[in-house]
């Protein structure tokens, strides 16, 4: 994790909880903040990028390491109610 990046751990949570936890945390962050969301629910590979697109955030990348997804997200400019 790089400096200034916020990490959200959703490991062990199943759909829709990873997206709900991500949404709640993003609401309290400043626009432009980089967020790394850790997830291990296979559905999160679809749900998190879709949520970001719908809510105005930028899903920059996803990498998998040992069954753990590392989603890198930039907080959008507009307030998000998901």
C-alpha positions as CSV (number, residue, x, y, z in Angstrom):
1,X,0.0,0.0,0.0
2,X,1.4,3.4,-1.0
3,X,1.4,6.5,1.2
4,X,-1.9,8.3,1.3
5,X,-3.8,5.2,0.2
6,X,-6.7,4.0,2.3
7,X,-7.2,0.2,2.7
8,X,-10.6,-1.4,3.1
9,X,-10.5,-5.1,4.2
10,X,-13.6,-7.0,3.1
11,X,-12.0,-10.5,3.3
12,X,-14.4,-13.2,4.4
13,X,-17.5,-11.1,3.4
14,X,-19.9,-12.3,0.7
15,X,-22.0,-10.3,-1.8
16,X,-23.3,-7.7,-1.3
17,X,-21.2,-6.9,1.8
18,X,-17.9,-6.0,0.1
19,X,-19.6,-3.4,-2.0
20,X,-21.7,-2.0,0.9
21,X,-18.6,-1.7,3.1
22,X,-16.7,0.0,0.2
23,X,-19.6,2.4,-0.5
24,X,-19.8,3.4,3.2
25,X,-16.1,4.1,3.5
26,X,-15.9,6.0,0.2
27,X,-18.7,8.4,1.4
28,X,-16.4,9.7,4.1
29,X,-13.3,10.2,1.9
30,X,-12.2,13.3,-0.1
31,X,-12.5,13.1,-3.9
32,X,-9.4,11.8,-5.5
33,X,-8.4,9.6,-2.6
34,X,-6.9,6.3,-3.6
35,X,-8.5,3.2,-2.0
36,X,-7.3,-0.4,-2.0
37,X,-10.1,-2.8,-1.4
38,X,-9.2,-6.3,-0.4
39,X,-11.8,-9.0,-1.3
40,X,-11.9,-12.7,-1.6
41,X,-15.5,-13.2,-2.8
42,X,-15.3,-14.3,-6.5
43,X,-18.4,-12.1,-7.3
44,X,-16.5,-9.0,-6.1
45,X,-14.5,-9.2,-9.4
46,X,-17.7,-8.1,-11.1
47,X,-19.5,-6.2,-8.4
48,X,-16.8,-3.8,-7.4
49,X,-16.0,-2.5,-10.9
50,X,-19.7,-2.2,-11.6
51,X,-20.4,-0.3,-8.4
52,X,-17.5,2.1,-9.2
53,X,-18.8,2.8,-12.7
54,X,-22.3,3.4,-11.5
55,X,-21.3,5.6,-8.5
56,X,-18.8,7.8,-10.4
57,X,-15.5,6.3,-9.0
58,X,-12.6,5.1,-11.1
59,X,-11.7,1.4,-10.8
60,X,-8.0,1.6,-11.7
61,X,-7.0,-2.0,-11.5
62,X,-7.5,-5.4,-9.9
63,X,-4.8,-7.9,-9.1
64,X,-5.1,-11.3,-7.5
65,X,-2.6,-12.8,-5.1
66,X,-3.2,-16.1,-3.4
67,X,-7.0,-15.8,-3.8
68,X,-7.1,-12.2,-2.5
69,X,-8.2,-9.5,-4.9
70,X,-6.6,-6.0,-4.6
71,X,-8.9,-3.5,-6.2
72,X,-7.4,0.0,-6.7
73,X,-10.0,2.7,-6.8
74,X,-9.9,6.5,-7.1
75,X,-12.8,8.3,-5.2
76,X,-15.0,10.2,-7.6
77,X,-15.6,13.9,-7.6
78,X,-19.4,13.9,-7.0
79,X,-20.9,12.7,-3.8
80,X,-21.9,9.1,-4.1
81,X,-25.0,7.5,-2.8
82,X,-24.2,4.3,-4.8
